[in-house]
Amino acid sequence: MITAVCLSACNMGGNDKQQKDIRLITVAPGHFHAALVQKSMYPEVDSVVHVYAPEGPELNAYLALIDQYNTREDNPTSWEEVVYQGDDFFEKMLAERKGNVVVLAGNNQHKIDYITQSVAAGLNVLADKPMAINPDGFSKLEQAFAQASEKGVLLYDIMTERYEINTMLQKALSQVPDFFGGLVTGSSDNPAITKESVHHFFKEVSGKPLVRPAWFYDTKQQGEGLVDVTTHLVDLVQWESFPDQVIDHKQDIQLVSAKRWPTLVTPAQFERSTGQKEIPAFLSEAIDENGNLATFANGEINYILKGIHAKVSVIWNFEAPQGTGDTHYSIMRGQYANLIIRQGQEEQYKPVLYVESTGERDVQAFEAALAKAIEQLGTTYKGLAFEQVEAGRYRISVDPSLVTTHEEHFAEVTEKYLDFLQSGTMPDWEVPNMIAKYYLTTMALAEAETVAVR
């Protein structure tokens, strides 16, 4: 059935009701990231968004967030959601074609099929990660990219972490040869670049407790940790280490090892996270002898990228300690300097970039090279500065206006994608590097599944 849902924006009046060139179609918004794409308005995007989804709490949660954004006091949005609810929602979307950009953020089991069919229909696709969660999905994704090229449409995934300021600075400083000296080769035991991420099942989004759908705990539907959050980490390794360079997944990537292990979630925690009093039958195979849910949300990948050793790992806990949240650790090891992002107690659980001398230069020479690099990058990054923490270790800072939140990064990714749509093209490295990213994560999962879990 069709349900026309006009949120508060319908009553705001507004002078611009002319249909704009870019029109969004949101499909099965089972993840809150779908709403975060719409936390901001975009001048080139029509305010009417057509939504196709099955009935249920996931759709309701998405609409509630849009309503929250439309009615907030500070810079409210003005989205008008026109919703079709029904089991045939996807077929209905393809038949009606009410827009030209499909936004996907939900159940990852079905996402790759939504991607391939949308592209085949000549629709652009902006998809939340991961676009593929297993080797079969990767094969379909390769085909989808090839067909997107034939159809003249753009398929792109939402890589928010490229817009975190400390990561941007880590990348920028690594590209100053006289200061950094280039990445070392590293080894499996001591990689040249390491990225570690800690996430939590229970947390707040836009100031309210997040209710997870039960399928989020089913790795057949959500995907394992090795193919989910690691997508961001693998992307950053490529983006920082070899910026603007094409990565050939058949030649430039060598998997060294991969492993996976579960997070145990008690029935009480499951209820708190999902609102469901019982663990559904489709999760029965994941329940251990103590009645806890064993979700394979954790993983580690060691690999070689263009001759450089790298490691990415992800850990999921149920809930962060009070006053903390998701955390990120990253190190890029250069000849002269190590660039390290920490987000622990010392940093009040906010990401901070540090620079450490490797000892290849004396202190005076190192500090002079750092000062020169900071001056050089200061024309791009407002308020860029450094201060000594201890001998050979320095904290990097920028103007607070450059520090944005994870939720704000969704608008930045969307704006980048909109630029691509308006120009009709993406940089030549984006598509092959997306393919390389999903090749690695899905290959790592296949490898890890052959190793016994201890």
N, C-alpha and C positions, 0 to 999 in steps of 0.2 A: 504494500500500500504506500501511497505518497503522503508524507506529512510535511507541510510547509511550516518551517520554524523560523519566524522572524524574531530574533533577539532584540534587545532594547534599541539597537541601532536603527531599527525600522521607524522608530518614533522620533528620531533626532532631526528629521527634516533633511538638511543637506542640499546643496545646489547641484552637485555633480552626480547625476544618475545615468550619464551616458556610459554605455558599455565600453570597457577598456580592452586593449589588445590581449592582455594576459588574464586568463580566467581559471581559477583553481577548482579542481575536483578532488575532494578528500574521500578516500576509499577506506572503509573499515578501520576507523581510527582507534585501534585497541591499545595504543601506547600514548602517553601524555605528550610525547614529542610532536605528534600531529597538531596539537593545540599550540605548542610553543612556536611553530612556524607562523602562527597568526597572532602572536603576542604583540606584534607591531603591524602598522599599515605600510603599504608600499605604493607610491604614486602611480606606478605603471600597472598595478594589479586591481582588477575590478573588486568592489566591496562585496558582491554577491558570490558566495561559495556554495557550490552544489555538493552535497554529502550523500554518499551511498553506503549503507551499512545494515547489518542485521540489527534487530531490536535487542536491547539489553543494557546492562550497566555500563559497558565500555563506551557506547555511543552517548549515553547520558552524562558520563564523566567528561567526555570531550566537549559537549555542548555547554556544560556547567562552567568549564574553564573559559570558553569563548565569551560566555555571558559575563564572567568575572572581569575579563579584559575590557569588554564593552562598557561596563558600568563603573570601572575604577575612577577615582577622582583625578588622578594624575595622568594626563595624556591618554584618555580612553580611546579604544579602537571603535570602529563602526562597521563591523562585519555583519552581513545578513546571511544567515545559514538557511538554505533550502534543502530539506532532508527527505531522502527516500529510504524507507525502512522495509526490509523484506528479505527473504532467503535468496531471492534472485537479484540482489543488489548489484552484483558485478555485471551481470548480463544487461541489466537495466542501464547501468552507466555507459557501457559500450554502445547500446542502442541509441541513447539520447545525446551523448557527446555534448554536454552542456558547457564544457570548458576545453582548454587545450594543455593544461598541466595537471597531471595526476600526482597527488601527494599521498605517499604511503608510509604509515608508521603503525604497525600492529603486529599481528601474529606472523612470525617469520616462516612458518611452515608453508603458508600460502603466498607469501610475498613474491617469490620468484615467478610464480605463474601469473600473478597480477602484473608484474613487470613485463613479462614476455608478451602477454595479450594486449596490454596497453600500447606498447611499442608497435606491435603488429598492426594496431588500429590507427597508427600515425599520431599518437599522443606523446607529448613530452612527459618525463617522469622524474620527480624529485623524491627520492626514497631515503628513509631513515636506515641506518645500518642495523644489522647486516643485510646485504642484498642476497647473499647465498650462505647457507649453513651446513652444506655437505658437498661432496664432490659432484653429485648429480646436479645440484643447484648451480655449482660453478659452471658446468658444461652448458646449462641453459642460459646462464648470464653471459658467457662468451657469445652465444648466438644472438642474444638480445642486443648486445653492443654492435654486432655486425649489422643486424637489421635496423637499428637506430640510425646507423650511418646511411644505409640505403634509403630510409624513409625521410631523412633530413630532420630527425628529432633528437633531442638531447636527454640522455639518461645520466643521472648524477646522484651521488649519495651525500648525506649530510655529515660532513666532517667538521664538527664544531670546535675541536681542540686546536685547530690551526689558528684560532682567533684568541687564544689565551695569551696574554701579553708576555708572560715569562717564557713561554714556548717560542713566541715570535722573536724575543730577544736572544734566546739560546741559539736559534737558527741564525740570526743576524750576526752574532759574535763569532759563530763557527765559520762564517764566510769571510772573515777578515784574516787573510793568510799571515800577515806580519805579526798578528797577535796570537792566533790560535795554532797556526802551523799545520793545519790539516788533520783529519782524523787518523789516529793510529790504526793499525790493522786489527789489533786485539786478538783474543783467543776465545774458545768456548768457556773457559774458566774466568776470563776477564775480558768481556766484550768491549768493543770500541764504543758502542752505544747500547744503553740499557734503559728500558722504560717499564715501570711497574705501576699498577693501578689497583686501588682498593675501593670497592663499591659496597653498597648496602641495600638489602631488600626493602627495609622499612626506613622511609625518610619523608621529608616534606618537599612539596613542589608548589611554588607560588603561594607559600605561607600556610599550606594545609597538608595534613597527612596524606600520603599517596596510597591509594587502594590499588593493589596489583591484581590483575586477572589471574585466576587459578592456573591458566595455561602458561603463565610466565615461569612457573616452576617446572614445566615439562620441557626438557631439552629437545624433544622431537618437534616442539612447536616454537619455542623461543630460540633454541640453539644453545650449544654448550659455551662455556666461558671462552674456550679457545677460538670460537668463531664469532663471538659477540663483541664484547668490549675490546678485545685484542685488535679488532678492525681499526679502531682509532690509533692504537699504539703502533701497529705496522704502518699505517698511513703516515704517522709523524716521523718514523724512522726514515721512510723514503723521502718525505717532503723536506726534512731538515738535512739529511746526509747528502742527498743528490738532487738539490732543487732544480726545477725546470728541466730535468733530464728524463728521457724515456727509459723505463725499466722493462726489459724483455723477460717475462716470467720463465721462458724456456731456457734462457742462457744465464741470467744474472742472479738467480736465486738457488741456493743449495740448502736444503733442510738438514740440520745436524741432529736435532733431537726434539721431541715433544712429549709432554706428559700432562695428565689431568687428574683431578681429585675432587671429591664432593664437599659441599657445605651441608651440614646437618641442620634441618629446620624442624623444631618441635611442633606438634599439633596446635599448641597454644599460640606459637609464633605465626603459624600459617593462618590461623583465624584472625589474628591481629592484623596481618598484612593484607588478606584478601576479603575479610568479612564473612568467610564461609566456615561454618562450624565443623564440617567434615571434609577430609581430603578426598577429592573425587576419584572415581574408579580408574580414570585414565592415568593416574599417578601411582596406582597400586604396586607396580613393578619397582618403583623407586623407594618404597617404604622399607626400612631396615628392621632388624629383629627387635629393636626397642620402640618401634612405632614412629620413628622420626623419618622425615623425608630427606633422602640423600640426593641432592641436586648437583650435577657435575658443572658447577659454575666457575671452577678454578682451573687455570692452565698456564703452561709455560712453553715458549717456543724459542729454541736456539737455532740460529741460521746464519748463513753468509750471504751478504748482499753486495754484489759488485766487488768481491774480495774483502769486504769488511765484516767482522763478526758482530752480530747483534743479538739481543735477547729481549723478549717482551713477556710479561707475566701479568695475570689478573687474579685478584682474590675477591670473593664475595663473602662478607659477613652479614649477619641478619640486621644488626643495628649499630650505628656508630656511637661511641661514648658521648655523653652529654657535652655539648659545645663543640663537637667535631663534625665531620662529614666525610664524603668521598675524598680520597687523597691520591696524590700523584708524586712519583719519584722518577727522576730522569737524570742520566749522566751522559755527556758526550766527551770522550777522552781525546784530546789533541796532543800534538807534540810539545807545545809550550803550556797549555792550559786545559783544565777540566772545567766543563760548564755543568753545574749541578742544580736541579730544581728539587727543593725539599718542601714538605708541607706538614711538618710535625708540630710538636708542642712548642718548640723554640720559635716557630714561625706563626704561632697562634692558629695553626691549621689552615693558613692561607699560603698559597704557593709563593715561594721566594727563590730567585735565581742567585746562585753564588758562583764566583770564579775562584778557582784554586790553581796556584802555580804547580807545575810538574817538577820544578827544580832544574829544568834545562837552562834557565837563565838566572842570573843573580837577581835579587829582590828589586834593585833599582831599575834594571833593564826591563823586568817584567812589568813593574808598575808604570813605567813610561809607555810601554806598548799598550797597556790597558787604557791609560788616559787618552792616548791617541785614538784608540778604537772607539771609546766612549764619545770623544769629540766628533769623530767621523759620523757615527750613527745618531748623534744628537740632533742633526738636522731633520731626521725622520721621526724620532721618538722624543716627544716633549718631556723635558725635565729629567732626561737620562743622566744618572750619576752613579758613583760607587763610593763605598766606604769600607775601610779595613775592619774586619771582625777579629782577626788574629794574624799572626805572621803568615804571609802567603795566601790568605783567604779574604775575599772581599764580597760584600753584599751589593747587588745591583738594584737600583730603584728607578721608578719613573713617576711622572705626574699622575696623581690619583685618577684623573679623568680618563686615562688609558686603561684602567683596570675595570674590566667588565665581567659580568657573571656568566655562568654556564647557560642560563636561560636567555640572556641577551645575545649569546653567540648564534642562536638559531636565526635571528634576524640578519646577522652578518653573512651567514652561509647563504640564506635565501637571496639577499641582495647580490651576492656574487653570482648565483645561478641566474638571476634575472638579467644581469649584465650579459651573461653568455647567451641567453635567449634573444636578447635584443640585437646582439651582434651576429647571432646565428652560428656561433662556433665556440669551441673551448680550446685552451692551449693543447698543443699536440701531445703533451705528456699525460694529460689527465686520464684519458680512457685506458691506455696501456698500463698505467700505474694502478688504476682501479682493478683491472684484470689481474695484475701481479699480486695485489693485496689479497684478493679473495682466493687466488690460486694457493698462496702460502697458508692462509688460515684453514682452508678446507683440506689441504694436503696434510697439514699438521694434525688435524683432528683424525684423519684416517690413520696416520702413524701412531698417535697416542692411543687409539682404540685397540691397537695390537699389543700394548704394554700392560702388564698386570698392575692393578692399582693396589698399593700397599696400605 
